[in-house]
């Protein structure tokens, strides 16, 4: 489980100050704010804060090729598997629909634990946001480690 947990958690969080938008890409304000709340909650290991951003039915296809549900990921977060430095989110595409928004890009970071520890990891991602009562919530995420050097 550690093989899956460490890269999964290091690759989910998004620190708002470190997010970069490609030229011409616009982030909807509600989703940008949600990314900011999620990044702060993940770094603080704040399960209640994460639950405000991840929908109850949230799922992630992790870098370990395992599908995990919200509470499974939160349980791993509670075990202190979130340990990385130099996290950066690069957003290359935002596709908006009235009820669903797709955000694509890639993250770069250096995991301090698990596979790729001490190396810069590049991981493409796709996030799917749904407009729910109370605002935008992340309902699904796909993340793949493309390179570790």
PLY file of the C-alpha trace (Angstrom):
ply
format ascii 1.0
element vertex 149
property float x
property float y
property float z
element edge 148
property int vertex1
property int vertex2
end_header
0.00 0.00 0.00
2.93 2.37 0.70
4.06 1.97 -2.92
0.71 3.44 -3.97
0.13 5.88 -1.13
3.26 7.99 -1.21
3.18 8.97 -4.88
-0.59 9.33 -4.83
-0.64 11.83 -2.03
2.40 13.72 -3.20
0.69 14.15 -6.52
-2.78 15.21 -5.45
-2.22 18.43 -3.56
-1.97 21.82 -5.21
-0.40 24.80 -3.52
-2.23 27.87 -4.89
0.86 30.08 -5.03
2.67 27.50 -7.15
0.00 26.99 -9.81
0.89 28.25 -13.28
-1.58 28.72 -16.13
-0.48 28.28 -19.73
-0.93 31.39 -21.91
-4.58 31.90 -22.85
-5.89 29.47 -20.21
-8.42 30.90 -17.75
-9.21 29.27 -14.42
-12.81 29.70 -13.22
-12.59 31.59 -9.91
-14.58 29.03 -7.91
-12.31 26.20 -9.01
-9.15 28.23 -8.44
-10.32 28.97 -4.91
-11.13 25.27 -4.37
-7.61 24.29 -5.52
-6.24 26.77 -2.99
-8.33 25.34 -0.15
-7.34 21.81 -1.15
-3.63 22.61 -1.18
-3.78 24.19 2.27
-5.84 21.30 3.68
-3.53 18.65 2.22
-0.40 20.33 3.58
-2.01 20.67 7.01
-3.34 17.06 6.96
-6.79 18.60 7.50
-9.26 15.85 6.59
-12.30 18.08 7.17
-10.85 20.70 4.80
-10.15 18.06 2.13
-13.75 16.81 2.44
-15.05 20.29 1.56
-13.29 20.10 -1.82
-13.46 16.39 -2.68
-16.99 15.20 -3.36
-18.29 12.36 -1.22
-18.08 10.13 -4.32
-14.57 11.34 -5.31
-12.32 8.72 -6.96
-8.73 8.84 -8.15
-6.94 6.57 -10.59
-3.61 6.77 -8.80
-0.09 6.59 -10.21
0.01 3.05 -8.77
-2.80 2.01 -11.15
-5.22 1.65 -8.26
-8.60 3.35 -7.99
-9.09 4.84 -4.55
-12.11 6.57 -3.03
-12.11 9.76 -0.98
-11.99 8.16 2.46
-9.22 5.74 1.40
-7.05 8.66 0.33
-7.86 10.62 3.48
-6.89 7.58 5.58
-3.52 7.48 3.80
-3.09 11.20 4.40
-3.67 10.59 8.13
-0.78 8.09 8.06
1.55 10.97 7.11
2.29 9.87 3.54
2.14 13.49 2.27
5.81 14.40 2.09
7.27 16.35 -0.84
9.06 19.54 -1.79
9.06 21.86 -4.77
5.46 21.07 -5.76
4.30 22.97 -8.86
1.03 22.63 -10.77
1.10 23.53 -14.49
-2.38 23.93 -15.97
-2.51 23.59 -19.75
-6.25 23.19 -20.42
-9.52 24.15 -18.79
-12.74 23.02 -20.49
-15.86 24.58 -18.99
-19.40 23.27 -19.26
-22.35 24.49 -17.17
-22.16 21.65 -14.63
-18.72 20.08 -15.23
-15.22 21.50 -15.77
-12.17 19.51 -16.86
-8.71 20.72 -15.84
-5.62 19.13 -17.41
-1.93 19.69 -17.01
1.02 18.26 -15.17
2.57 18.52 -11.73
6.26 18.55 -10.90
7.59 17.78 -7.45
10.27 15.99 -5.47
8.86 13.21 -3.24
10.73 12.78 0.02
9.41 9.24 0.55
8.54 6.24 -1.57
9.15 5.72 -5.29
11.11 8.54 -6.87
12.24 9.87 -3.49
14.72 12.68 -3.97
14.10 12.90 -7.72
11.99 15.39 -9.63
8.79 13.67 -10.74
6.56 14.83 -13.61
2.99 13.63 -13.50
0.27 14.53 -16.04
-3.19 14.82 -14.51
-6.84 15.24 -15.40
-9.21 16.66 -12.78
-12.98 16.62 -13.19
-14.95 19.18 -11.21
-18.74 19.17 -10.79
-20.96 22.03 -9.70
-22.72 20.80 -6.59
-24.72 22.44 -3.84
-22.27 24.74 -2.12
-19.93 25.16 -5.07
-17.45 23.23 -7.19
-16.21 19.86 -5.95
-13.55 17.57 -7.36
-15.28 14.31 -8.36
-12.54 12.43 -10.23
-8.82 12.57 -10.85
-6.42 10.60 -13.02
-2.69 10.88 -12.37
0.22 9.13 -14.08
3.92 9.44 -13.34
5.51 10.24 -16.69
9.12 10.67 -15.59
11.36 10.66 -12.55
14.87 12.07 -12.84
0 1
1 2
2 3
3 4
4 5
5 6
6 7
7 8
8 9
9 10
10 11
11 12
12 13
13 14
14 15
15 16
16 17
17 18
18 19
19 20
20 21
21 22
22 23
23 24
24 25
25 26
26 27
27 28
28 29
29 30
30 31
31 32
32 33
33 34
34 35
35 36
36 37
37 38
38 39
39 40
40 41
41 42
42 43
43 44
44 45
45 46
46 47
47 48
48 49
49 50
50 51
51 52
52 53
53 54
54 55
55 56
56 57
57 58
58 59
59 60
60 61
61 62
62 63
63 64
64 65
65 66
66 67
67 68
68 69
69 70
70 71
71 72
72 73
73 74
74 75
75 76
76 77
77 78
78 79
79 80
80 81
81 82
82 83
83 84
84 85
85 86
86 87
87 88
88 89
89 90
90 91
91 92
92 93
93 94
94 95
95 96
96 97
97 98
98 99
99 100
100 101
101 102
102 103
103 104
104 105
105 106
106 107
107 108
108 109
109 110
110 111
111 112
112 113
113 114
114 115
115 116
116 117
117 118
118 119
119 120
120 121
121 122
122 123
123 124
124 125
125 126
126 127
127 128
128 129
129 130
130 131
131 132
132 133
133 134
134 135
135 136
136 137
137 138
138 139
139 140
140 141
141 142
142 143
143 144
144 145
145 146
146 147
147 148
